[in-house]
Amino acid sequence: MDILICDDEPLARERLSRLVTQLGHHVVATAAHGQQAIELADEHQPDVILLDIQMPGMDGLSCAQHLRELDPMPAIVFCTAYDEHALDAFKSNAEGYLLKPIMQQELQQVLDHLTKLTQAQMSHLKQKENMDELKIKRHQIAAKTYRGVELVPIENIYYFLADQKYVTVRHKNGSVLIDETLKDLETEFGDQFIRIHRNALVSIQFLEGLEVVNSGQYQVRCRELDERLAVSRRHLPLLRERIQKL
């Protein structure tokens, strides 16, 4: 599994990294505080986050609340020297609570359990994908506007852009809001749209190219549009590969 470690003590991060590697898992990143953990989790999308509780700035419990908003949501295992936080930790739906100094056997038990859960979830998703393939794909998106119900043909859509609870559908005649998730739209129209950011799907038929904004930052250019959309580092390689095939 891909694992992110967050602890304000460098020696604790090093020891946990060593234990995780010895158990056959992959440390994708380490963070020194809660805010950094949120940013790295958004970038790397780890399966599990080993999270300290008492840290300067944003503590582990507050960090966990923000991590729960990520999609996909990582499993959180608290690693702390204090047992009085256990109740609050499990109220935040933590999958594990380990007391320092963390023993390899205890860590292995938690990670083995999460590995089994992950395998079961993947099996469930595969079954769901097989069922979804049997469904008839929509050719239009329905949106409620002040004019009533507006039907937008899929081939007229430039991109889907998520913003909190709603998704903006940018199309040839303007834009509308729909109450659907970007994840469901990607599942249904994954052969026609490509994800360029955690909050954006772009129509492959309108893809025109990439532009460099500054060092390491890119944005995508679409035919017929003056506006640009940001591209995350995580999705950049696949997007480049797709553009080369156009």
KOLTI-547347 format. One line per field, with one value per residue: residue in three letters; x, y, z of N, C-alpha, C in turn. Coordinates in pm, 1 decimal. Example, Ala and Ser with C-alpha at 12.3 -4.5 7.8 and 13.67 -1.06 7.14 Angstrom:
2
type: c(ALA, SER)
n.X: c(1319.0, 1285.0)
n.Y: c(-569.0, -225.0)
n.Z: c(780.0, 708.0)
ca.X: c(1230.0, 1367.0)
ca.Y: c(-450.0, -106.0)
ca.Z: c(780.0, 714.0)
c.X: c(1320.0, 1290.0)
c.Y: c(-330.0, 3.0)
c.Z: c(780.0, 787.0)
END
This chain:
246
type: c(MET, ASP, ILE, LEU, ILE, CYS, ASP, ASP, GLU, PRO, LEU, ALA, ARG, GLU, ARG, LEU, SER, ARG, LEU, VAL, THR, GLN, LEU, GLY, HIS, HIS, VAL, VAL, ALA, THR, ALA, ALA, HIS, GLY, GLN, GLN, ALA, ILE, GLU, LEU, ALA, ASP, GLU, HIS, GLN, PRO, ASP, VAL, ILE, LEU, LEU, ASP, ILE, GLN, MET, PRO, GLY, MET, ASP, GLY, LEU, SER, CYS, ALA, GLN, HIS, LEU, ARG, GLU, LEU, ASP, PRO, MET, PRO, ALA, ILE, VAL, PHE, CYS, THR, ALA, TYR, ASP, GLU, HIS, ALA, LEU, ASP, ALA, PHE, LYS, SER, ASN, ALA, GLU, GLY, TYR, LEU, LEU, LYS, PRO, ILE, MET, GLN, GLN, GLU, LEU, GLN, GLN, VAL, LEU, ASP, HIS, LEU, THR, LYS, LEU, THR, GLN, ALA, GLN, MET, SER, HIS, LEU, LYS, GLN, LYS, GLU, ASN, MET, ASP, GLU, LEU, LYS, ILE, LYS, ARG, HIS, GLN, ILE, ALA, ALA, LYS, THR, TYR, ARG, GLY, VAL, GLU, LEU, VAL, PRO, ILE, GLU, ASN, ILE, TYR, TYR, PHE, LEU, ALA, ASP, GLN, LYS, TYR, VAL, THR, VAL, ARG, HIS, LYS, ASN, GLY, SER, VAL, LEU, ILE, ASP, GLU, THR, LEU, LYS, ASP, LEU, GLU, THR, GLU, PHE, GLY, ASP, GLN, PHE, ILE, ARG, ILE, HIS, ARG, ASN, ALA, LEU, VAL, SER, ILE, GLN, PHE, LEU, GLU, GLY, LEU, GLU, VAL, VAL, ASN, SER, GLY, GLN, TYR, GLN, VAL, ARG, CYS, ARG, GLU, LEU, ASP, GLU, ARG, LEU, ALA, VAL, SER, ARG, ARG, HIS, LEU, PRO, LEU, LEU, ARG, GLU, ARG, ILE, GLN, LYS, LEU)
n.X: c(83.3, 34.4, 169.1, 143.2, 327.0, 290.2, 436.1, 563.4, 815.0, 1134.6, 1288.8, 1093.1, 947.6, 1141.3, 1180.3, 924.7, 902.4, 1100.0, 999.2, 759.9, 858.2, 1004.5, 795.6, 702.1, 560.4, 495.4, 636.4, 505.4, 534.4, 644.5, 533.3, 557.2, 370.5, 15.0, -112.8, 65.4, 43.5, -216.2, -189.2, 4.0, -130.4, -340.6, -196.9, -56.1, -238.9, -254.4, -301.2, -310.4, -272.5, -40.3, -71.6, 29.2, -91.1, -58.6, 68.5, 245.1, 64.9, -174.7, -339.1, -344.2, -609.8, -769.2, -658.7, -736.9, -1010.1, -1014.3, -887.4, -1080.4, -1239.2, -1125.3, -1113.0, -1014.7, -1081.4, -838.7, -729.5, -702.1, -462.1, -390.8, -95.4, 44.1, 175.1, 6.9, -270.6, -515.1, -649.3, -786.0, -1067.8, -1167.7, -1029.1, -1138.5, -1394.2, -1356.2, -1356.4, -1125.7, -910.2, -730.4, -529.7, -237.3, -0.2, 290.3, 614.5, 596.2, 542.2, 669.9, 518.2, 260.9, 204.4, 211.1, -13.7, -224.5, -185.7, -203.2, -469.4, -590.9, -502.6, -646.3, -902.4, -880.4, -843.5, -1090.1, -1254.9, -1167.7, -1251.0, -1523.5, -1559.3, -1486.7, -1693.1, -1899.1, -1822.6, -1852.4, -2127.6, -2201.3, -2121.4, -2320.4, -2520.8, -2706.6, -2538.9, -2563.9, -2657.2, -2693.2, -2674.0, -2873.2, -2990.3, -3118.1, -3243.0, -3321.6, -3482.4, -3609.0, -3579.5, -3275.6, -3121.3, -2808.6, -2608.8, -2363.2, -2149.9, -2118.2, -1995.7, -1731.5, -1586.9, -1605.7, -1633.5, -1569.3, -1707.5, -1727.1, -2037.2, -2149.2, -2128.5, -1988.4, -2093.8, -1940.4, -2023.0, -2095.8, -2285.1, -2273.4, -2288.6, -2389.8, -2514.4, -2488.6, -2612.3, -2425.7, -2161.3, -1811.5, -1668.5, -1859.2, -1929.7, -1688.4, -1664.7, -1879.1, -1832.5, -1569.2, -1434.6, -1457.0, -1384.2, -1109.6, -935.1, -784.8, -725.6, -799.7, -1044.4, -1147.9, -1263.3, -1187.3, -1304.3, -1197.1, -1211.8, -1196.3, -949.9, -652.3, -388.1, -98.0, 9.6, 279.1, 270.2, 426.9, 736.7, 714.9, 438.8, 135.9, -117.8, -422.3, -521.3, -810.1, -987.7, -1174.5, -1211.6, -1119.3, -1048.5, -842.2, -749.3, -623.5, -365.4, -293.7, 4.4, -5.5, -175.3, -56.6, 135.5, -26.6, -202.0, -29.6, 53.7, -187.1, -244.0, -37.7, -124.4, -329.1)
n.Y: c(-120.1, 233.1, 474.6, 758.1, 951.0, 1139.2, 1341.0, 1552.2, 1514.7, 1451.4, 1213.1, 1030.4, 1017.9, 906.8, 654.5, 536.3, 531.1, 349.6, 115.2, 80.2, 35.7, -200.0, -372.5, -410.6, -214.0, 105.8, 419.6, 714.0, 981.7, 1217.6, 1416.7, 1713.3, 1848.7, 1911.1, 2064.7, 2034.8, 1762.1, 1738.4, 1867.2, 1702.6, 1460.6, 1514.5, 1541.4, 1294.3, 1092.7, 871.5, 531.8, 491.7, 693.4, 758.3, 915.9, 1160.5, 1299.9, 1518.5, 1803.7, 2100.4, 2394.3, 2288.2, 2023.0, 1657.2, 1557.7, 1764.6, 1777.3, 1528.1, 1565.5, 1730.2, 1562.6, 1371.9, 1476.1, 1430.2, 1273.6, 993.9, 878.4, 853.4, 586.8, 638.4, 618.7, 675.0, 770.7, 800.8, 932.0, 945.3, 817.2, 929.9, 1044.1, 860.6, 810.1, 1041.7, 1009.1, 777.2, 866.9, 1025.5, 846.0, 689.3, 431.5, 300.1, 300.7, 365.0, 335.8, 515.0, 400.1, 269.3, -64.0, -300.9, -532.4, -459.3, -251.7, -394.8, -561.6, -377.2, -269.1, -500.8, -563.7, -340.4, -376.9, -603.8, -495.0, -306.2, -471.8, -600.3, -381.6, -307.9, -529.8, -501.9, -259.0, -335.9, -512.4, -329.8, -168.6, -348.0, -379.2, -119.6, -101.3, -225.9, -49.2, 202.2, 453.9, 803.3, 1053.6, 1311.6, 1582.2, 1667.8, 1968.2, 2178.3, 2492.3, 2849.2, 2858.1, 2622.5, 2273.5, 2209.1, 2057.9, 1933.6, 1837.4, 1579.0, 1592.7, 1862.2, 1963.5, 2122.7, 2101.0, 1961.9, 2107.6, 2088.7, 2235.5, 2265.7, 2156.2, 2132.6, 2085.9, 2255.0, 2274.0, 2338.5, 2447.2, 2472.2, 2672.4, 2819.4, 2786.6, 2557.1, 2447.3, 2137.9, 1880.6, 1658.6, 1418.6, 1456.2, 1225.3, 1026.0, 1117.2, 1086.3, 809.5, 736.5, 872.7, 827.2, 753.1, 966.5, 1195.7, 1340.6, 1336.1, 1620.1, 1742.9, 1728.2, 1847.6, 1871.3, 1767.8, 1722.8, 1750.8, 1519.2, 1553.2, 1825.8, 1895.6, 2079.2, 2156.7, 2196.8, 2449.5, 2625.8, 2780.5, 2876.5, 2779.9, 2441.3, 2442.7, 2388.5, 2450.5, 2368.7, 2392.2, 2451.6, 2387.9, 2647.1, 2790.8, 3063.7, 3062.7, 2900.8, 2593.8, 2471.6, 2227.2, 1946.0, 1816.9, 1546.4, 1445.4, 1520.7, 1356.8, 1152.5, 1312.5, 1444.6, 1224.6, 1154.7, 1380.0, 1369.5, 1164.6, 1269.3)
n.Z: c(0.0, -50.6, 156.3, 368.4, 596.3, 888.6, 1120.7, 1371.0, 1468.8, 1350.9, 1392.9, 1462.3, 1223.8, 1057.2, 1177.6, 1157.3, 879.8, 817.1, 940.1, 796.1, 537.6, 580.0, 622.1, 374.5, 240.5, 74.8, 123.7, 36.5, 92.7, 346.7, 618.3, 821.8, 964.7, 1014.5, 803.7, 592.6, 557.0, 453.9, 205.7, 80.4, 82.7, -89.2, -321.8, -358.1, -300.7, -98.4, 28.6, 300.4, 595.4, 836.7, 1129.0, 1352.3, 1663.8, 1854.8, 1747.2, 1646.1, 1541.1, 1319.3, 1466.7, 1481.6, 1496.8, 1395.6, 1142.9, 1044.4, 1001.8, 775.8, 594.7, 554.8, 362.8, 122.6, -200.6, -361.6, -23.0, 226.3, 449.7, 798.4, 1047.2, 1373.4, 1539.4, 1840.0, 2151.3, 2357.1, 2531.5, 2591.5, 2384.6, 2241.2, 2227.4, 2096.2, 1860.9, 1742.4, 1710.4, 1496.3, 1298.1, 1270.0, 1150.5, 1300.9, 1604.1, 1743.7, 2002.1, 2089.8, 2201.3, 1875.6, 1796.7, 1564.7, 1513.6, 1597.9, 1422.0, 1184.7, 1214.5, 1199.4, 939.9, 783.5, 824.1, 702.6, 442.8, 364.9, 374.4, 169.7, -53.8, -55.8, -105.4, -361.2, -505.2, -476.9, -614.6, -870.5, -933.2, -933.7, -1147.7, -1357.3, -1352.5, -1413.3, -1675.2, -1806.3, -1806.0, -1986.3, -2148.4, -2099.0, -2339.8, -2308.2, -2070.5, -1802.4, -1666.2, -1412.6, -1462.1, -1460.3, -1675.0, -1676.4, -1731.6, -1873.7, -2147.6, -2222.2, -2482.0, -2473.4, -2652.6, -2682.4, -2464.1, -2298.2, -2056.9, -1720.2, -1405.0, -1071.7, -778.7, -459.3, -359.1, -608.2, -969.4, -1236.5, -1567.6, -1851.2, -2163.4, -2521.6, -2542.1, -2313.9, -1961.3, -1703.1, -1382.6, -1213.4, -996.6, -939.4, -887.5, -954.7, -967.0, -1033.8, -1287.1, -1420.4, -1414.9, -1578.1, -1821.0, -1890.6, -2121.0, -2285.8, -2156.6, -1975.6, -1668.7, -1530.9, -1304.1, -953.2, -937.9, -1194.4, -1517.5, -1855.2, -2190.8, -2427.5, -2701.5, -2734.9, -2645.5, -2681.6, -2618.0, -2395.6, -2165.5, -2018.3, -1712.0, -1495.0, -1341.1, -1333.7, -1323.6, -1497.0, -1748.2, -1918.3, -2259.6, -2448.6, -2752.0, -2907.1, -2675.2, -2463.7, -2200.1, -1946.9, -1781.7, -1473.0, -1434.0, -1241.0, -1085.5, -1047.5, -1244.2, -1475.9, -1632.6, -1759.2, -1901.1, -2079.0, -2230.5, -2349.3, -2506.3, -2691.1, -2850.2, -2992.4)
ca.X: c(0.0, 101.6, 148.4, 196.3, 357.7, 289.3, 481.0, 648.4, 949.0, 1206.4, 1329.0, 972.8, 917.7, 1240.9, 1156.4, 802.8, 933.5, 1177.7, 908.1, 666.4, 933.6, 1035.7, 672.5, 670.9, 474.9, 567.8, 616.7, 498.3, 576.9, 639.5, 493.9, 597.5, 255.7, -114.3, -140.8, 149.5, -13.4, -333.0, -140.2, 70.2, -232.2, -412.0, -107.4, -13.8, -352.2, -210.0, -403.0, -311.3, -194.4, -1.1, -87.0, 49.9, -202.0, -11.2, 165.2, 226.0, -24.1, -291.2, -313.9, -385.9, -755.2, -819.5, -610.8, -818.6, -1138.1, -991.4, -852.6, -1203.7, -1304.6, -1055.9, -1171.3, -1056.6, -1050.7, -739.1, -748.6, -621.4, -416.7, -323.7, 24.7, 62.0, 230.2, -95.0, -387.9, -640.4, -714.7, -840.2, -1210.8, -1183.5, -974.2, -1233.6, -1509.0, -1321.4, -1357.1, -990.9, -904.9, -635.1, -476.2, -116.5, 71.9, 434.8, 686.6, 518.0, 607.5, 650.5, 410.9, 133.2, 185.0, 180.8, -151.9, -313.1, -169.8, -257.5, -615.3, -628.8, -478.0, -761.7, -1015.5, -857.0, -869.0, -1234.9, -1312.6, -1136.2, -1338.6, -1657.4, -1558.2, -1483.6, -1828.7, -1980.3, -1785.4, -1914.4, -2270.0, -2215.1, -2102.6, -2446.7, -2613.6, -2703.5, -2472.8, -2642.0, -2606.5, -2718.1, -2674.4, -2991.1, -2962.8, -3230.8, -3208.4, -3438.9, -3566.8, -3665.1, -3476.9, -3195.2, -3049.5, -2682.4, -2546.2, -2228.3, -2049.9, -2105.5, -1938.2, -1586.4, -1531.2, -1680.0, -1550.3, -1632.9, -1693.9, -1801.4, -2142.8, -2200.6, -2034.9, -2017.1, -2082.6, -1909.4, -2057.5, -2085.5, -2380.3, -2263.6, -2259.4, -2498.9, -2473.6, -2559.2, -2590.2, -2366.0, -2021.4, -1712.9, -1629.8, -1960.5, -1919.1, -1568.3, -1696.6, -1972.0, -1783.1, -1423.9, -1377.6, -1472.7, -1326.3, -989.8, -916.9, -662.7, -711.4, -900.2, -1174.0, -1179.1, -1259.4, -1188.9, -1341.0, -1080.7, -1226.1, -1165.0, -812.8, -567.5, -247.7, -56.8, 87.3, 352.5, 239.0, 555.9, 817.4, 646.6, 293.4, 81.0, -261.0, -465.4, -586.7, -916.4, -1034.6, -1293.9, -1219.7, -1008.0, -1010.9, -749.7, -772.4, -500.4, -335.8, -216.9, 123.3, -41.1, -243.2, 17.7, 191.8, -130.2, -254.7, 70.2, 47.8, -310.7, -232.7, 52.5, -197.6, -433.5)
ca.Y: c(0.0, 363.2, 528.1, 889.7, 960.3, 1277.2, 1352.9, 1671.0, 1474.8, 1386.2, 1076.4, 947.6, 997.0, 813.4, 520.2, 484.6, 503.2, 225.6, 4.6, 62.4, -25.3, -337.4, -451.5, -429.9, -108.6, 216.0, 552.8, 808.1, 1114.5, 1242.2, 1553.7, 1756.6, 1908.9, 1874.4, 2129.9, 1971.1, 1629.1, 1755.6, 1899.2, 1584.9, 1357.6, 1553.3, 1520.1, 1155.0, 1003.1, 747.3, 441.8, 504.7, 801.0, 739.8, 1055.9, 1199.4, 1383.6, 1645.0, 1870.1, 2245.9, 2437.4, 2200.9, 1893.2, 1542.2, 1542.1, 1864.4, 1733.7, 1414.8, 1617.0, 1776.5, 1446.9, 1299.3, 1540.2, 1391.9, 1166.6, 893.5, 908.9, 759.5, 532.7, 713.8, 547.3, 768.9, 722.1, 902.6, 888.9, 970.1, 733.7, 998.6, 1091.8, 745.3, 825.2, 1143.2, 954.1, 686.1, 947.4, 1078.8, 729.1, 637.8, 286.9, 242.8, 390.6, 300.9, 413.3, 517.5, 363.5, 175.6, -191.1, -346.2, -630.3, -387.5, -181.0, -495.9, -606.1, -272.2, -258.5, -623.4, -549.2, -241.5, -437.6, -690.4, -406.6, -247.5, -576.1, -620.4, -263.5, -315.7, -632.0, -441.7, -159.2, -408.1, -560.2, -212.0, -128.0, -443.5, -346.2, 10.0, -121.7, -273.0, 63.7, 281.5, 581.8, 920.4, 1135.8, 1450.3, 1613.7, 1747.2, 2066.2, 2265.2, 2633.9, 2936.0, 2832.7, 2489.0, 2169.8, 2230.2, 1938.5, 1968.8, 1720.8, 1549.1, 1636.0, 2007.8, 2000.4, 2142.1, 2045.0, 1959.7, 2167.5, 2072.4, 2346.0, 2226.7, 2056.3, 2131.7, 2076.1, 2343.6, 2212.7, 2443.6, 2394.2, 2566.5, 2782.2, 2880.3, 2692.7, 2524.4, 2373.5, 2011.7, 1821.1, 1526.9, 1417.8, 1442.3, 1084.4, 953.2, 1161.5, 1024.4, 668.2, 722.1, 930.9, 818.4, 736.2, 1092.4, 1303.7, 1302.7, 1416.1, 1699.2, 1794.8, 1661.6, 1914.1, 1901.8, 1672.8, 1796.9, 1671.0, 1481.2, 1605.1, 1968.4, 1917.5, 2139.7, 2154.9, 2237.8, 2572.1, 2641.8, 2907.1, 2907.2, 2659.9, 2324.6, 2458.9, 2381.1, 2465.3, 2306.0, 2479.4, 2383.0, 2453.5, 2732.4, 2858.3, 3149.6, 3031.0, 2790.1, 2518.3, 2425.4, 2084.2, 1905.3, 1737.4, 1404.3, 1407.1, 1573.2, 1255.5, 1088.8, 1413.9, 1459.9, 1105.3, 1160.4, 1488.0, 1321.9, 1071.5, 1339.6)
ca.Z: c(0.0, -47.5, 290.9, 401.1, 738.8, 938.1, 1259.5, 1379.8, 1511.3, 1240.3, 1426.3, 1457.8, 1081.8, 1003.4, 1231.4, 1095.1, 738.7, 814.2, 972.3, 684.2, 427.3, 618.2, 611.9, 233.6, 187.4, 9.8, 180.8, -76.1, 137.3, 490.7, 650.1, 955.1, 1033.4, 956.5, 676.3, 491.7, 532.6, 366.6, 70.9, 24.3, 60.9, -210.6, -435.8, -376.2, -280.5, -34.0, 81.7, 446.8, 654.1, 976.1, 1168.2, 1491.5, 1710.9, 1910.3, 1661.0, 1643.1, 1432.8, 1305.4, 1528.0, 1401.2, 1492.5, 1300.1, 1011.6, 1000.8, 951.3, 638.2, 511.3, 525.4, 248.0, -0.1, -280.8, -263.4, 115.8, 280.3, 583.9, 893.8, 1167.0, 1461.6, 1608.6, 1942.1, 2279.7, 2459.3, 2510.2, 2624.8, 2262.2, 2168.3, 2200.4, 1991.3, 1736.7, 1680.0, 1667.9, 1363.5, 1207.9, 1247.6, 1132.2, 1394.2, 1707.3, 1793.7, 2102.2, 2078.3, 2077.9, 1794.9, 1770.3, 1426.9, 1507.7, 1608.3, 1295.6, 1083.7, 1232.1, 1147.1, 794.8, 723.7, 826.5, 601.4, 311.5, 336.7, 344.5, 38.0, -153.3, -61.2, -170.1, -503.7, -560.9, -484.8, -721.8, -997.4, -956.7, -966.4, -1283.8, -1449.1, -1358.1, -1481.2, -1818.5, -1861.3, -1811.8, -2108.6, -2124.3, -2139.2, -2449.5, -2267.6, -1928.0, -1766.7, -1561.5, -1379.2, -1469.6, -1449.1, -1792.5, -1661.1, -1747.4, -1993.4, -2189.8, -2286.6, -2546.2, -2425.2, -2750.2, -2676.3, -2334.7, -2296.1, -1933.6, -1594.2, -1301.5, -940.9, -684.5, -339.6, -376.3, -743.9, -1080.4, -1349.0, -1699.4, -1949.1, -2294.9, -2632.8, -2529.8, -2182.0, -1853.6, -1610.3, -1263.5, -1191.2, -865.3, -957.3, -844.9, -1062.3, -970.4, -1110.7, -1425.9, -1475.7, -1435.4, -1690.0, -1946.5, -1886.7, -2255.3, -2358.6, -2077.4, -1902.1, -1547.6, -1532.3, -1168.3, -869.1, -952.9, -1334.5, -1628.6, -1981.8, -2307.2, -2508.1, -2837.6, -2737.0, -2599.2, -2784.5, -2578.4, -2262.0, -2156.1, -1893.5, -1645.2, -1434.1, -1320.7, -1280.8, -1325.4, -1631.8, -1767.5, -2042.0, -2357.2, -2522.0, -2874.1, -2900.8, -2546.5, -2424.6, -2061.8, -1925.1, -1658.5, -1410.0, -1438.5, -1123.8, -1116.9, -1045.5, -1367.8, -1590.6, -1723.5, -1840.0, -1992.3, -2185.1, -2315.1, -2426.8, -2605.1, -2796.7, -2937.0, -3066.6)
c.X: c(87.1, 66.6, 215.7, 214.7, 360.7, 324.3, 575.2, 790.6, 1020.6, 1244.4, 1210.1, 934.2, 1013.4, 1214.1, 1032.1, 826.5, 1007.7, 1088.4, 814.2, 735.3, 966.1, 914.7, 624.3, 578.9, 559.9, 532.7, 619.9, 546.7, 573.6, 608.5, 529.2, 483.0, 128.7, -141.9, -59.6, 96.2, -132.1, -288.2, -77.4, -28.8, -311.5, -328.1, -82.5, -126.7, -309.6, -328.2, -421.4, -227.7, -168.5, 16.1, -66.4, -65.4, -152.8, 102.9, 142.3, 139.7, -147.9, -261.1, -372.2, -536.2, -818.3, -780.4, -698.4, -952.7, -1124.3, -961.7, -977.4, -1276.8, -1239.1, -1128.0, -1063.8, -1007.2, -949.7, -782.4, -654.1, -590.4, -340.0, -207.8, 62.5, 118.9, 126.0, -221.0, -519.5, -714.1, -788.2, -987.0, -1235.2, -1134.2, -1074.9, -1364.9, -1483.4, -1307.9, -1217.2, -994.8, -806.3, -581.9, -358.7, -44.9, 222.5, 499.5, 614.9, 600.2, 574.6, 533.4, 274.0, 101.7, 147.1, 35.5, -250.2, -306.4, -221.9, -409.7, -662.4, -605.6, -594.8, -884.5, -1002.5, -887.0, -1018.6, -1303.2, -1288.1, -1225.8, -1479.6, -1665.1, -1559.7, -1622.3, -1919.2, -1951.3, -1850.5, -2063.7, -2291.4, -2203.0, -2231.9, -2547.8, -2598.4, -2643.5, -2559.5, -2575.0, -2624.6, -2706.5, -2794.1, -2956.9, -3086.2, -3183.2, -3335.8, -3533.8, -3638.9, -3553.8, -3406.5, -3115.7, -2926.1, -2622.0, -2402.6, -2122.3, -2030.7, -2035.7, -1786.0, -1523.7, -1635.2, -1585.9, -1623.9, -1604.2, -1785.1, -1909.4, -2189.5, -2088.2, -2079.9, -1994.3, -2061.1, -1931.2, -2061.2, -2177.9, -2377.6, -2224.6, -2382.7, -2438.8, -2554.8, -2520.6, -2544.8, -2221.1, -1929.7, -1671.3, -1727.6, -1954.7, -1797.8, -1592.2, -1782.2, -1911.6, -1629.6, -1358.4, -1384.6, -1407.8, -1205.7, -973.7, -782.4, -629.9, -816.2, -1038.5, -1214.5, -1164.2, -1272.0, -1222.6, -1217.7, -1089.4, -1192.1, -1023.5, -727.4, -419.9, -226.7, 21.8, 156.4, 320.1, 364.6, 626.3, 737.4, 496.0, 243.1, -68.4, -297.6, -539.5, -688.1, -953.6, -1162.8, -1307.2, -1096.5, -957.9, -919.9, -782.7, -640.6, -488.1, -252.8, -98.6, 89.3, -99.1, -168.4, 71.8, 87.8, -188.5, -158.2, 62.7, -75.4, -302.1, -142.7, -16.8, -304.6, -390.8)
c.Y: c(125.7, 432.8, 663.9, 896.9, 1106.9, 1277.3, 1471.8, 1638.3, 1399.7, 1242.0, 980.7, 917.8, 893.8, 670.9, 457.9, 448.0, 370.5, 103.8, -25.8, -8.0, -171.2, -429.4, -464.6, -326.6, 8.4, 348.8, 654.2, 947.2, 1119.1, 1389.6, 1584.9, 1821.0, 1880.1, 1935.2, 2067.3, 1832.5, 1636.8, 1779.8, 1776.8, 1472.1, 1387.2, 1524.2, 1371.9, 1052.6, 868.5, 661.4, 463.7, 625.5, 766.5, 878.7, 1075.6, 1290.4, 1518.1, 1700.4, 2019.7, 2286.3, 2351.5, 2064.5, 1780.9, 1526.9, 1641.1, 1826.6, 1621.9, 1460.2, 1663.9, 1659.4, 1368.2, 1355.7, 1500.9, 1277.9, 1117.1, 926.6, 807.3, 703.7, 606.2, 627.2, 647.7, 700.5, 828.4, 844.1, 898.9, 889.7, 805.8, 1049.4, 979.9, 763.6, 925.9, 1090.2, 864.9, 755.4, 1006.1, 967.0, 681.1, 486.1, 219.9, 347.6, 319.4, 393.5, 402.3, 464.0, 251.3, 51.0, -238.9, -443.0, -563.1, -313.9, -279.7, -542.5, -505.6, -265.6, -382.8, -615.2, -452.1, -294.4, -526.0, -607.2, -348.7, -347.5, -601.3, -504.0, -266.7, -418.5, -577.8, -340.7, -226.1, -460.2, -444.4, -164.8, -219.6, -416.3, -216.1, -5.2, -167.1, -159.4, 138.1, 418.2, 696.5, 993.1, 1284.2, 1461.9, 1703.4, 1839.9, 2152.7, 2409.8, 2716.2, 2918.5, 2697.9, 2386.2, 2190.9, 2103.8, 1978.9, 1842.5, 1701.8, 1601.9, 1787.9, 2056.1, 2009.3, 2076.2, 2043.0, 2014.1, 2162.3, 2192.9, 2317.6, 2123.1, 2041.9, 2118.2, 2171.2, 2267.9, 2326.6, 2385.4, 2505.5, 2687.1, 2847.9, 2779.3, 2673.0, 2452.0, 2245.9, 1956.2, 1676.3, 1533.5, 1398.6, 1295.9, 1002.3, 990.4, 1098.5, 876.4, 648.6, 766.3, 927.1, 800.1, 865.3, 1211.2, 1251.6, 1394.4, 1488.9, 1754.6, 1724.4, 1725.4, 1937.2, 1782.0, 1752.9, 1702.4, 1644.7, 1542.4, 1753.7, 1998.5, 1973.4, 2137.7, 2198.4, 2367.1, 2577.4, 2779.2, 2958.8, 2775.3, 2547.3, 2331.5, 2463.4, 2411.6, 2410.5, 2406.9, 2396.9, 2460.5, 2530.0, 2808.4, 2945.6, 3114.1, 2909.5, 2722.4, 2465.5, 2273.6, 2048.1, 1818.8, 1588.8, 1358.4, 1450.7, 1463.4, 1191.3, 1186.6, 1436.1, 1344.7, 1108.8, 1264.6, 1445.1, 1228.8, 1140.9, 1365.4)
c.Z: c(0.0, 84.0, 305.5, 552.1, 779.3, 1086.8, 1266.1, 1424.0, 1399.0, 1269.4, 1421.5, 1313.0, 1021.9, 1050.3, 1169.0, 948.9, 725.9, 840.8, 856.0, 567.9, 456.8, 606.3, 467.6, 171.6, 137.6, 76.0, 66.7, -38.6, 289.4, 513.4, 794.8, 1032.5, 954.4, 821.2, 563.7, 456.7, 437.4, 222.6, 4.3, -2.8, -65.7, -334.7, -463.3, -362.4, -219.9, 9.6, 231.3, 487.8, 800.0, 1035.2, 1318.0, 1534.0, 1761.0, 1826.0, 1667.1, 1523.8, 1430.5, 1366.2, 1442.1, 1389.4, 1394.4, 1158.0, 956.7, 944.4, 806.6, 545.0, 471.8, 403.7, 115.9, -70.9, -378.7, -123.0, 171.1, 415.1, 678.3, 1015.1, 1252.2, 1532.9, 1711.1, 2070.0, 2390.3, 2429.2, 2537.3, 2501.4, 2187.9, 2132.0, 2088.6, 1857.2, 1668.0, 1644.2, 1529.7, 1260.7, 1173.4, 1236.5, 1227.0, 1489.8, 1772.0, 1890.8, 2079.6, 2205.9, 2004.8, 1764.3, 1628.9, 1415.3, 1513.2, 1478.8, 1185.3, 1092.6, 1173.9, 995.2, 723.1, 716.6, 717.7, 460.7, 270.9, 301.4, 204.8, -72.8, -168.0, -131.9, -319.9, -573.2, -577.9, -598.5, -858.3, -1032.7, -998.8, -1108.7, -1386.5, -1463.9, -1434.1, -1632.4, -1886.1, -1875.1, -1943.8, -2077.1, -2175.9, -2256.4, -2418.9, -2116.1, -1901.0, -1650.6, -1538.2, -1379.0, -1453.3, -1567.2, -1782.4, -1667.6, -1880.8, -2023.7, -2269.1, -2348.5, -2498.0, -2521.7, -2752.6, -2549.2, -2344.3, -2173.2, -1822.3, -1486.7, -1167.5, -852.4, -566.7, -375.0, -521.1, -846.8, -1190.9, -1478.9, -1799.4, -2088.1, -2399.6, -2619.3, -2392.7, -2076.5, -1765.3, -1490.5, -1252.5, -1054.5, -881.8, -911.6, -964.6, -1077.9, -1052.7, -1258.7, -1494.0, -1504.1, -1559.2, -1822.9, -1955.6, -2022.0, -2336.7, -2287.7, -2000.6, -1781.7, -1555.0, -1394.1, -1083.9, -884.4, -1098.2, -1427.6, -1757.4, -2095.7, -2393.5, -2647.8, -2847.3, -2686.5, -2712.3, -2746.6, -2435.6, -2269.8, -2020.8, -1835.7, -1576.6, -1408.5, -1256.7, -1282.2, -1469.8, -1630.3, -1904.8, -2129.0, -2436.0, -2647.4, -2845.6, -2768.9, -2522.2, -2284.6, -2055.4, -1791.9, -1604.8, -1417.1, -1315.9, -1166.9, -1126.0, -1178.7, -1493.2, -1683.5, -1815.3, -1941.6, -2108.5, -2283.8, -2404.7, -2537.5, -2720.5, -2894.1, -3021.3, -3212.0)
END
